[in-house]
């Protein structure tokens, strides 16, 4: 068996899921890759903006990071690497960033991100050496399902609260997710596979008609697209290694491990393939990608939940589409014009798409429970899921000195620690808990 996967071409008209080692014809694969670029774009750009990083560097490094990941796992794990939100709080704390413009102290953040990536790589090397059994004991299906579901639920407030500033925008969000749903249910073949992209385009056309045409809301402004250059270098930056910043940022590795583990578990459940044997290489690939990104002035990267949502919706898991998406992202990283075009998409339309994608992520977590026949008559499982879902959805936050652990982190560690605590009696405790029902 060769190190890199060899894709077998299949037809979209067959109507079945496309496996990681299969691919659609190249024109359709290109379209699917573009859809994954759009799915990750908003979050991948938003994270650097919140930290004062250059978003074009983040897009460029997301593409390079995805290619690194692809080669590290031999092209066998479908995944896109984008800007990790887990770094936002600690980077702001480490740099003292004021919230607008470029981050003048970006260097110390980059140093911390590189060290975090190095630790991540070491965790991956350990997993490759001794296997995933210790991770499995810490994170069985009841826990991983909760972590994946929490990622979607935690993000829910972003489109609902922040991406519909007016009543008109709220209605446009509704029209957008209805458009995506109509494409998903009533279209066939390749159109059905491109439901996110087609739903977004349809909603954008209606938005333009109602605003630019009828003056009902904020019109689409393409002046920034017209004035932006086709090609241009992003603002690269160099790292500075400072102990305080490293101590703040490096522990994010725990969240990255949990995110990547949840991603691989979700994809394994969706594809029906056991991808656990690639876990260590996946961690190492993400770690190397984070180090390379930090060295160039980019954000730390992680396997992207948004792209899990697209895979769940399309049932296309071919790793070929992620190579295409990565190459497109690299090209777009050098194109200020494309960045301006994406940012011209109405906020309400992006919000409507986000509602669909984040919901699909949450459902992917529930699918892990169903596929693994998680028994919710067991009080241990019930408590782990009940508590962690509310911690994540409500964004329960804990502070440790200068470090802040937000909803996804507290839910992740809460689920892990609760399961360990409630399993101290082993099988006996589980049977006693079950017999109480």
N, C-alpha and C positions, 0 to 999 in steps of 0.2 A: 504494500500500500504506500503510495507516494505521500510525502510530507504534506503537500497542499492538496486540497480536495479537487476532484475532477468533476465538473458539473455535467449532468445529463440534461439535454434540452427536452422540455415537455411543453404541451400545448395548454394555453389558458382555457380553451373550450372544454377541456376534460372536466372542469368544475370541481376538482379535488384540491386538497392542500398541496403546496409545492414545498418539498423537503429542502433542508439546508444544502444537500449535495445535488440539487436539481436547479434548473433555471428556465425561465421563459425565453422566447426568442429575444434577441438583443434590443430591438426597438421597444418592446414592452418592458424589458428589464430597465432600460433607460428611464422610461416613464415612472416606473415604480421607485427607482432611485431618487428621482426628482421629488416624488411624494414624501419620501423619508427625509430629504433635505428640508422640505417645508415643515414637516412635523417637528423636527428638532430646532428649527431656526429661531423661533420666538424665545424659547427658554435659553438656548445657547447664547443668544445676543443679550437677553435680559440680565443674566448673571454677571457678565463683565461690566455692564452699565451700572449695576448696583454697587460694584466694587471699584469703579473708576479705571477699569481696564479698557483696552481698545477692542471693540467688538469684532473688527475685521481679523485681528490676530486670533481671537477665540474661534471664529469660523474656520480660519486656516488650520489651526492646531487641532480642531475637532476632526477635520478630514485626515490630517497626518496621523493623529492618534488612532483613528478607526482603522487605517491601513496597518499601523503597527500591531494593533490587536488582531487583525485578520491574519497576519503572518505568524504571530505568536501562537495562535490556536489552530494553525494549519487550514484556516478557512472553513472550520467545522462548527463554529458557534455564531449564529446570526446576531449581530449587535452593532449599534452605533454609539460612539463615545462623544458626549457633548459636555458643556460646562456644568460642573457639579454645584448645586445650591448649598451643599453641606459646608462649603468654604466661606460663604458670604459673611456670616457673623464673626468668625474668627479673623478673617482678613481685615474687616472693618476695625475690629478691636486692636489688631496688631499694627495697623498703619495709621489709625486715627483719622480715617477718611471722612471728609465732611459731607459727602452725599452728592456733590455735583462736580462736573468736569473731570479732568484726568487726576489720577491718584499720584500725588507727588512722592509718596513713600512706597511706591509699588515694589521696589527692589526687595525689601525685607519680607514682603508677602510671598514673592516668588521663591525666595530661599526656603521658607517654610513649606511651600507647596512641593518643592523638589525633594525635601527630606521625607515628607509624607508619602510621596511616590516611591521613594526608596524602601520605606518600611512596608509598603503595600507589596512591592516586588518580593521582599523577604518572606512575607506571609504566603505568597504564592509558591515560592520555592519550598517552604515547609509542607504545604499541601501536596505539592508534586512528589515530595520525598516520602511522606507518611500517609498520604491519602486524606480523604475528607471525613473519615469516621468521627473525628473529634468535633468537626463542624456539624455533622449530622446529629450528634448527641445534643449539641447546643441549639440547633435549629431544625427540628423535625418539620414535617409538612404543616402542622397546625401553626407553627411559628412563622415559617416562610410565607404561607398564605396570608397571614395577618400583616406581615411586613409589606408584601406587594400591594395588598388592598389599601393599606394605610398611605402608601405613596400617592395613589390616585385620590383618596379622600382628603388628604392633607392639602392637595393642590386645588381642591374644589372651590375654595373661597376666592382664588385669584381671578378667574373669569367672572364669577358672580358679583363680587364686591368691587373689583378694580377695573374691569374692562367694559363696563356699561354705565358711564357717567350720567347719561340722560335716559328718559323714558323711551325715546326713539331708539337709542342704542340697545336697550333691553329687548325691544321688539325685534331688532335686527339680529340679535343673538339667537332668539327663538327661531327666526326664519332660517338662520344658518344651520342650526342643528337639525331642523326639520328637513332642510335640503339634503344634508348628509344622510339622514335616515331614509329619505325617499330613494336616493341613489343606491343605498345599501340593499333595500328591499326589492325595488322594482326594476333595477337595471340588471343586465346579464353580461357574462363574459368579462372582458377587460375593463369595461366601464364600472362594473361592480367592484373590481379589484382596486380601482382608483377613486373610491368613494370619497376620501378626504379631500383630495385635490379637486375633483369635479364639484363637490358640494361647496368648497371654498370659492371656486370660480363662479358658480351659479349665484351664490349669495352676494359676491362682490359686484356682479353685473346688476343685480336688483338694487343693491345699495347705491351704485352710481346713478341709476335711473331715478331713484327717489331723492337723492341729494343734489348731485350735479344737474340733473334734469328738472326736478320739481321743487328743489330748495327746501326739502323737509328736514334736513339735518346737516351736519358738518360734511362738506363735499370732499371727495378724494382729491388730494393735491399732488400733482406729478411734477411740480417745478423742481423739487430736489433731485428727482430722477433725471430730468433734462440737463441740469447743471453739473451732475456728478461725472467724474472721469470714468472711462471704461476700465482702465487699469491703473493701479497705484499701489505702492507699498504701504502696508499697515505699519503702525508704530511699535516696533520691537523694543523690548526692554531687557536689562540684565539683572540677574538675581544678586541679592546681598544676604549673607548668612548671619543672622543675629539670633542669639540664644533665646531671648524672650519670645520673639515671633515664632521660632521653631516650636517651642513648648506649647504655644497656643494652637498652632495650626496642625502639627503632626498627628495629634490624636484623632483627627478626622478620618484616619485610616480605618478605624473601626466601623464607621458608617459606610465607607466605600466598600468594605468587605461584605457587609450586610446587604447593600444595594446590589452588588454584583452576584452574590449568592442567590438573592431573590429573583434577579433577572434570569439566571441560568435555570433555576427551578421552574419559573414561569414558562420559559421557552421549551424546556423539557416536557412540561405538561401539555403545551399546545402542539408540539410536534410529535409527541409520542416516542421521542428518542431520548436515551439516557446520556446526557451531556456532562455528567459528574466527572468523568475521567479527564475532562478538559478544564476543570475548575482551577487547578493550580496555574496552568498556562494562561487562563483568562485573567487571574489576579495579576500575574507577572506582566501580561500585556497591558493591562490598565495602569499598572505601576510605572512601566517604562513610558507609556503615553503621557502620564501626568508629569513625569520628570522632564520629558522633552518639551511639553507645553510650558511648564514653568521656566525652563531655560530660555525660552523665546519671548516671554512676556505674556503668556496666556494663562488661563485659569486651569485649576485642577479639573480632570475629566472623569466621567463615570459612564457606565452603561446606561442608556437612556430609556426611561420609562415611556416617554412619548412614542418611541419606536416600537416598544412592546405593544402599545395600543394599536398602532397601524398594522402590525403583524397579526394581532388578534382579529382585527376587522377584515383583513384581506386573505388570511390563511396562506400567505406567501412567506416562507421562511428562508428562501434562497440567500446564501451569503453573497451571491453575485450582486444583488441589489445594493448591498452595503459597500462593496468596492466602487460601484458606480456613484453612490451617494458621497463617498469619501472623496473621490476624484472631483466631483462637482463642487464640493465644499472647498477643496484646495484652490480650484480656479476662482470661485466666488470670493475667497479670502483676499484675492488681489483685485477685486472689482468693486469699488465704491458704488458704482451705478446699480449693481444688483442689490447691494445692501439697502440702498435708497428705495428700490422698487419694493422689496419685501416690507420695509417699514412704511410704505405707502398703503399697504393693505389695511382697510379700516379696522380699528381696534375692536369694534363690536363683532366683526366677522371672525377675527382671530379668537375672540372670546367664545363664540359659538362653536368653533372647531375644537377649542380647548375643552369645552364641556363634554363633547363626545369622546375625545381621546382620554381624558382623565377618568371618565366613567368606565371606559374599556379596560384601563389599567386596574381599577378596583375589581372589576368582574374577573380579570385574569387571576387575582388573588383568590377569589371565591372558587374558581375552577380548580386550583391546587387542592382545596379542601375536598371538593367533589371527587376529583380523580383519585385521590389518596384515601377516600372513604373515611375522612376524619370524623370521629364519633363525638358528637356534641352532647350526648347524654353523659359523657365523662365530665365531671365538674372541673377537672383540671383544664381540659381543652376549652370549656365554656368560659372560664375565668380569664384565661390567657387572651382569648380573642376579644371578649367583651371589653376588658380594660384597655388593651392596646389600641383597639379601634377608636375609642373615645380619646385616648391620649393623643393619637395622631391627628384625628379630625379636628379636635379642639386646640391643636398646637400647644399642648402642655410643654412648658419650657422650664428647665432647671439651669441654674448658674453655678459654676465652679470657679470662683475667683473671676478671672477675666474671660473665662470660656463659657459659652452659652450653648446648651443642648436643646434644640427645638423639637417640634412635634414628631418629625420622622425619626429623629435620634432617640428621643425618650420612648417612643412606641417600640422601636426596634430593640433597644436594650431592655425595656420593660417586659416585652414578650419573652426574650431570652432568659432574663433573670427570674421572671415569674414561673416559667416552665421548669427551670432548674429547681427553684424553691419548692414548687408543688410536686416535684418528682422525687423528693428526698427519700420517701418511703418505698420507691421503686414500684413494682407491679402490685404489691400489696396495697399501697396508698391509692393507686388507680382503681383497683377493684372495689375498695371500700367506698371511694367517691362515687363510683358507678352504681353500687348497690343501694345508695341512699335515695336513688330516683325510683 
